Amino acid sequence: MVKCKIWFRKELVETIWLISVSAFKDENHLLELTMRNENT
């Protein structure tokens, strides 16, 4: 039971981390696009 709880928590943390990383990448991409548009 405890082992299952720890495993579930680890999965949850990894999922949240992946989501935040992909969201961060998307934000950086949008930032690059807006900066590029301002330069031209």
mmJSON file of the N, C-alpha and C atoms, coordinates in Angstrom:
{"data_MODEL":{"atom_site":{
"group_PDB":["ATOM","ATOM","ATOM","ATOM","ATOM","ATOM","ATOM","ATOM","ATOM","ATOM","ATOM","ATOM","ATOM","ATOM","ATOM","ATOM","ATOM","ATOM","ATOM","ATOM","ATOM","ATOM","ATOM","ATOM","ATOM","ATOM","ATOM","ATOM","ATOM","ATOM","ATOM","ATOM","ATOM","ATOM","ATOM","ATOM","ATOM","ATOM","ATOM","ATOM","ATOM","ATOM","ATOM","ATOM","ATOM","ATOM","ATOM","ATOM","ATOM","ATOM","ATOM","ATOM","ATOM","ATOM","ATOM","ATOM","ATOM","ATOM","ATOM","ATOM","ATOM","ATOM","ATOM","ATOM","ATOM","ATOM","ATOM","ATOM","ATOM","ATOM","ATOM","ATOM","ATOM","ATOM","ATOM","ATOM","ATOM","ATOM","ATOM","ATOM","ATOM","ATOM","ATOM","ATOM","ATOM","ATOM","ATOM","ATOM","ATOM","ATOM","ATOM","ATOM","ATOM","ATOM","ATOM","ATOM","ATOM","ATOM","ATOM","ATOM","ATOM","ATOM","ATOM","ATOM","ATOM","ATOM","ATOM","ATOM","ATOM","ATOM","ATOM","ATOM","ATOM","ATOM","ATOM","ATOM","ATOM","ATOM","ATOM","ATOM"],
"id":[1,2,3,4,5,6,7,8,9,10,11,12,13,14,15,16,17,18,19,20,21,22,23,24,25,26,27,28,29,30,31,32,33,34,35,36,37,38,39,40,41,42,43,44,45,46,47,48,49,50,51,52,53,54,55,56,57,58,59,60,61,62,63,64,65,66,67,68,69,70,71,72,73,74,75,76,77,78,79,80,81,82,83,84,85,86,87,88,89,90,91,92,93,94,95,96,97,98,99,100,101,102,103,104,105,106,107,108,109,110,111,112,113,114,115,116,117,118,119,120],
"type_symbol":["N","C","C","N","C","C","N","C","C","N","C","C","N","C","C","N","C","C","N","C","C","N","C","C","N","C","C","N","C","C","N","C","C","N","C","C","N","C","C","N","C","C","N","C","C","N","C","C","N","C","C","N","C","C","N","C","C","N","C","C","N","C","C","N","C","C","N","C","C","N","C","C","N","C","C","N","C","C","N","C","C","N","C","C","N","C","C","N","C","C","N","C","C","N","C","C","N","C","C","N","C","C","N","C","C","N","C","C","N","C","C","N","C","C","N","C","C","N","C","C"],
"label_atom_id":["N","CA","C","N","CA","C","N","CA","C","N","CA","C","N","CA","C","N","CA","C","N","CA","C","N","CA","C","N","CA","C","N","CA","C","N","CA","C","N","CA","C","N","CA","C","N","CA","C","N","CA","C","N","CA","C","N","CA","C","N","CA","C","N","CA","C","N","CA","C","N","CA","C","N","CA","C","N","CA","C","N","CA","C","N","CA","C","N","CA","C","N","CA","C","N","CA","C","N","CA","C","N","CA","C","N","CA","C","N","CA","C","N","CA","C","N","CA","C","N","CA","C","N","CA","C","N","CA","C","N","CA","C","N","CA","C","N","CA","C"],
"label_alt_id":[null,null,null,null,null,null,null,null,null,null,null,null,null,null,null,null,null,null,null,null,null,null,null,null,null,null,null,null,null,null,null,null,null,null,null,null,null,null,null,null,null,null,null,null,null,null,null,null,null,null,null,null,null,null,null,null,null,null,null,null,null,null,null,null,null,null,null,null,null,null,null,null,null,null,null,null,null,null,null,null,null,null,null,null,null,null,null,null,null,null,null,null,null,null,null,null,null,null,null,null,null,null,null,null,null,null,null,null,null,null,null,null,null,null,null,null,null,null,null,null],
"label_comp_id":["MET","MET","MET","VAL","VAL","VAL","LYS","LYS","LYS","CYS","CYS","CYS","LYS","LYS","LYS","ILE","ILE","ILE","TRP","TRP","TRP","PHE","PHE","PHE","ARG","ARG","ARG","LYS","LYS","LYS","GLU","GLU","GLU","LEU","LEU","LEU","VAL","VAL","VAL","GLU","GLU","GLU","THR","THR","THR","ILE","ILE","ILE","TRP","TRP","TRP","LEU","LEU","LEU","ILE","ILE","ILE","SER","SER","SER","VAL","VAL","VAL","SER","SER","SER","ALA","ALA","ALA","PHE","PHE","PHE","LYS","LYS","LYS","ASP","ASP","ASP","GLU","GLU","GLU","ASN","ASN","ASN","HIS","HIS","HIS","LEU","LEU","LEU","LEU","LEU","LEU","GLU","GLU","GLU","LEU","LEU","LEU","THR","THR","THR","MET","MET","MET","ARG","ARG","ARG","ASN","ASN","ASN","GLU","GLU","GLU","ASN","ASN","ASN","THR","THR","THR"],
"label_asym_id":["A","A","A","A","A","A","A","A","A","A","A","A","A","A","A","A","A","A","A","A","A","A","A","A","A","A","A","A","A","A","A","A","A","A","A","A","A","A","A","A","A","A","A","A","A","A","A","A","A","A","A","A","A","A","A","A","A","A","A","A","A","A","A","A","A","A","A","A","A","A","A","A","A","A","A","A","A","A","A","A","A","A","A","A","A","A","A","A","A","A","A","A","A","A","A","A","A","A","A","A","A","A","A","A","A","A","A","A","A","A","A","A","A","A","A","A","A","A","A","A"],
"label_entity_id":["1","1","1","1","1","1","1","1","1","1","1","1","1","1","1","1","1","1","1","1","1","1","1","1","1","1","1","1","1","1","1","1","1","1","1","1","1","1","1","1","1","1","1","1","1","1","1","1","1","1","1","1","1","1","1","1","1","1","1","1","1","1","1","1","1","1","1","1","1","1","1","1","1","1","1","1","1","1","1","1","1","1","1","1","1","1","1","1","1","1","1","1","1","1","1","1","1","1","1","1","1","1","1","1","1","1","1","1","1","1","1","1","1","1","1","1","1","1","1","1"],
"label_seq_id":[1,1,1,2,2,2,3,3,3,4,4,4,5,5,5,6,6,6,7,7,7,8,8,8,9,9,9,10,10,10,11,11,11,12,12,12,13,13,13,14,14,14,15,15,15,16,16,16,17,17,17,18,18,18,19,19,19,20,20,20,21,21,21,22,22,22,23,23,23,24,24,24,25,25,25,26,26,26,27,27,27,28,28,28,29,29,29,30,30,30,31,31,31,32,32,32,33,33,33,34,34,34,35,35,35,36,36,36,37,37,37,38,38,38,39,39,39,40,40,40],
"pdbx_PDB_ins_code":[null,null,null,null,null,null,null,null,null,null,null,null,null,null,null,null,null,null,null,null,null,null,null,null,null,null,null,null,null,null,null,null,null,null,null,null,null,null,null,null,null,null,null,null,null,null,null,null,null,null,null,null,null,null,null,null,null,null,null,null,null,null,null,null,null,null,null,null,null,null,null,null,null,null,null,null,null,null,null,null,null,null,null,null,null,null,null,null,null,null,null,null,null,null,null,null,null,null,null,null,null,null,null,null,null,null,null,null,null,null,null,null,null,null,null,null,null,null,null,null],
"Cartn_x":[0.841,0.0,0.877,1.855,2.737,3.563,4.048,4.855,4.062,2.79,1.923,1.759,1.603,1.438,2.675,3.856,5.11,5.248,4.933,5.044,4.096,2.883,1.883,2.36,2.937,3.433,4.547,5.427,6.531,5.992,4.999,4.386,3.761,3.082,2.413,3.43,4.526,5.576,6.172,6.444,7.018,6.063,4.773,3.779,3.703,3.649,3.589,4.84,5.996,7.262,7.252,6.801,6.738,5.813,4.669,3.708,4.314,4.962,5.538,6.684,7.472,8.583,8.055,7.044,6.495,5.82,5.172,4.545,5.618,6.733,7.841,8.429,8.581,9.101,8.169,6.86,5.876,5.985,6.153,6.267,7.518,8.628,9.865,9.693,8.997,8.771,7.946,6.903,6.066,6.874,7.73,8.568,9.5,10.106,10.994,10.243,9.039,8.241,7.905,7.486,7.118,8.342,9.476,10.694,11.116,10.993,11.368,10.46,9.173,8.221,8.525,8.974,9.291,10.538,11.494,12.744,12.543,11.632,11.467,10.61],
"Cartn_y":[-1.207,0.0,1.26,1.295,2.463,2.586,1.439,1.434,2.032,1.659,2.145,3.666,4.159,5.594,6.36,5.855,6.512,6.509,5.37,5.27,6.261,6.363,7.274,8.721,9.048,10.409,10.721,9.75,9.937,10.169,9.383,9.544,10.932,11.369,12.665,13.791,13.709,14.734,14.78,13.606,13.564,14.162,13.86,14.392,15.907,16.417,17.867,18.526,17.889,18.436,18.501,17.428,17.405,18.495,18.656,19.678,21.07,21.335,22.664,22.934,21.895,22.068,22.379,21.655,21.903,23.275,23.679,25.005,26.086,25.857,26.813,26.947,25.814,25.835,26.623,26.415,27.144,28.645,29.032,30.45,31.042,30.314,30.794,30.965,30.034,30.087,31.331,31.584,32.766,34.04,34.041,35.202,35.471,34.407,34.546,35.125,34.621,35.096,36.578,36.995,38.398,39.297,38.883,39.681,39.79,38.701,38.692,39.639,39.641,40.514,41.987,42.284,43.671,44.141,43.237,43.609,43.927,43.214,43.425,44.647],
"Cartn_z":[0.0,0.0,0.0,0.907,0.992,-0.285,-0.767,-1.99,-3.148,-3.221,-4.295,-4.197,-2.975,-2.753,-3.217,-2.858,-3.249,-4.766,-5.389,-6.843,-7.502,-6.985,-7.542,-7.429,-6.294,-6.081,-7.072,-7.296,-8.238,-9.642,-10.029,-11.348,-11.469,-10.424,-10.421,-10.585,-9.839,-9.917,-11.317,-11.897,-13.241,-14.263,-14.115,-15.049,-14.945,-13.723,-13.512,-14.076,-13.847,-14.34,-15.86,-16.5,-17.967,-18.493,-17.853,-18.287,-18.141,-17.0,-16.783,-17.747,-18.05,-18.991,-20.387,-20.826,-22.163,-22.212,-21.137,-21.086,-21.138,-20.435,-20.431,-21.83,-22.532,-23.903,-24.811,-24.646,-25.452,-25.198,-23.939,-23.599,-24.227,-24.172,-24.778,-26.272,-26.896,-28.338,-28.685,-27.904,-28.14,-27.938,-26.921,-26.638,-27.812,-28.345,-29.502,-30.687,-30.931,-32.063,-31.92,-30.726,-30.532,-30.671,-30.157,-30.271,-31.73,-32.454,-33.863,-34.652,-34.3,-34.991,-34.708,-33.506,-33.154,-33.895,-34.107,-34.768,-36.239,-36.894,-38.338,-38.616],
"occupancy":[1.0,1.0,1.0,1.0,1.0,1.0,1.0,1.0,1.0,1.0,1.0,1.0,1.0,1.0,1.0,1.0,1.0,1.0,1.0,1.0,1.0,1.0,1.0,1.0,1.0,1.0,1.0,1.0,1.0,1.0,1.0,1.0,1.0,1.0,1.0,1.0,1.0,1.0,1.0,1.0,1.0,1.0,1.0,1.0,1.0,1.0,1.0,1.0,1.0,1.0,1.0,1.0,1.0,1.0,1.0,1.0,1.0,1.0,1.0,1.0,1.0,1.0,1.0,1.0,1.0,1.0,1.0,1.0,1.0,1.0,1.0,1.0,1.0,1.0,1.0,1.0,1.0,1.0,1.0,1.0,1.0,1.0,1.0,1.0,1.0,1.0,1.0,1.0,1.0,1.0,1.0,1.0,1.0,1.0,1.0,1.0,1.0,1.0,1.0,1.0,1.0,1.0,1.0,1.0,1.0,1.0,1.0,1.0,1.0,1.0,1.0,1.0,1.0,1.0,1.0,1.0,1.0,1.0,1.0,1.0],
"B_iso_or_equiv":[0.0,0.0,0.0,0.0,0.0,0.0,0.0,0.0,0.0,0.0,0.0,0.0,0.0,0.0,0.0,0.0,0.0,0.0,0.0,0.0,0.0,0.0,0.0,0.0,0.0,0.0,0.0,0.0,0.0,0.0,0.0,0.0,0.0,0.0,0.0,0.0,0.0,0.0,0.0,0.0,0.0,0.0,0.0,0.0,0.0,0.0,0.0,0.0,0.0,0.0,0.0,0.0,0.0,0.0,0.0,0.0,0.0,0.0,0.0,0.0,0.0,0.0,0.0,0.0,0.0,0.0,0.0,0.0,0.0,0.0,0.0,0.0,0.0,0.0,0.0,0.0,0.0,0.0,0.0,0.0,0.0,0.0,0.0,0.0,0.0,0.0,0.0,0.0,0.0,0.0,0.0,0.0,0.0,0.0,0.0,0.0,0.0,0.0,0.0,0.0,0.0,0.0,0.0,0.0,0.0,0.0,0.0,0.0,0.0,0.0,0.0,0.0,0.0,0.0,0.0,0.0,0.0,0.0,0.0,0.0],
"pdbx_formal_charge":[null,null,null,null,null,null,null,null,null,null,null,null,null,null,null,null,null,null,null,null,null,null,null,null,null,null,null,null,null,null,null,null,null,null,null,null,null,null,null,null,null,null,null,null,null,null,null,null,null,null,null,null,null,null,null,null,null,null,null,null,null,null,null,null,null,null,null,null,null,null,null,null,null,null,null,null,null,null,null,null,null,null,null,null,null,null,null,null,null,null,null,null,null,null,null,null,null,null,null,null,null,null,null,null,null,null,null,null,null,null,null,null,null,null,null,null,null,null,null,null],
"auth_seq_id":[1,1,1,2,2,2,3,3,3,4,4,4,5,5,5,6,6,6,7,7,7,8,8,8,9,9,9,10,10,10,11,11,11,12,12,12,13,13,13,14,14,14,15,15,15,16,16,16,17,17,17,18,18,18,19,19,19,20,20,20,21,21,21,22,22,22,23,23,23,24,24,24,25,25,25,26,26,26,27,27,27,28,28,28,29,29,29,30,30,30,31,31,31,32,32,32,33,33,33,34,34,34,35,35,35,36,36,36,37,37,37,38,38,38,39,39,39,40,40,40],
"auth_comp_id":["MET","MET","MET","VAL","VAL","VAL","LYS","LYS","LYS","CYS","CYS","CYS","LYS","LYS","LYS","ILE","ILE","ILE","TRP","TRP","TRP","PHE","PHE","PHE","ARG","ARG","ARG","LYS","LYS","LYS","GLU","GLU","GLU","LEU","LEU","LEU","VAL","VAL","VAL","GLU","GLU","GLU","THR","THR","THR","ILE","ILE","ILE","TRP","TRP","TRP","LEU","LEU","LEU","ILE","ILE","ILE","SER","SER","SER","VAL","VAL","VAL","SER","SER","SER","ALA","ALA","ALA","PHE","PHE","PHE","LYS","LYS","LYS","ASP","ASP","ASP","GLU","GLU","GLU","ASN","ASN","ASN","HIS","HIS","HIS","LEU","LEU","LEU","LEU","LEU","LEU","GLU","GLU","GLU","LEU","LEU","LEU","THR","THR","THR","MET","MET","MET","ARG","ARG","ARG","ASN","ASN","ASN","GLU","GLU","GLU","ASN","ASN","ASN","THR","THR","THR"],
"auth_asym_id":["A","A","A","A","A","A","A","A","A","A","A","A","A","A","A","A","A","A","A","A","A","A","A","A","A","A","A","A","A","A","A","A","A","A","A","A","A","A","A","A","A","A","A","A","A","A","A","A","A","A","A","A","A","A","A","A","A","A","A","A","A","A","A","A","A","A","A","A","A","A","A","A","A","A","A","A","A","A","A","A","A","A","A","A","A","A","A","A","A","A","A","A","A","A","A","A","A","A","A","A","A","A","A","A","A","A","A","A","A","A","A","A","A","A","A","A","A","A","A","A"],
"auth_atom_id":["N","CA","C","N","CA","C","N","CA","C","N","CA","C","N","CA","C","N","CA","C","N","CA","C","N","CA","C","N","CA","C","N","CA","C","N","CA","C","N","CA","C","N","CA","C","N","CA","C","N","CA","C","N","CA","C","N","CA","C","N","CA","C","N","CA","C","N","CA","C","N","CA","C","N","CA","C","N","CA","C","N","CA","C","N","CA","C","N","CA","C","N","CA","C","N","CA","C","N","CA","C","N","CA","C","N","CA","C","N","CA","C","N","CA","C","N","CA","C","N","CA","C","N","CA","C","N","CA","C","N","CA","C","N","CA","C","N","CA","C"],
"pdbx_PDB_model_num":[1,1,1,1,1,1,1,1,1,1,1,1,1,1,1,1,1,1,1,1,1,1,1,1,1,1,1,1,1,1,1,1,1,1,1,1,1,1,1,1,1,1,1,1,1,1,1,1,1,1,1,1,1,1,1,1,1,1,1,1,1,1,1,1,1,1,1,1,1,1,1,1,1,1,1,1,1,1,1,1,1,1,1,1,1,1,1,1,1,1,1,1,1,1,1,1,1,1,1,1,1,1,1,1,1,1,1,1,1,1,1,1,1,1,1,1,1,1,1,1]
}}}
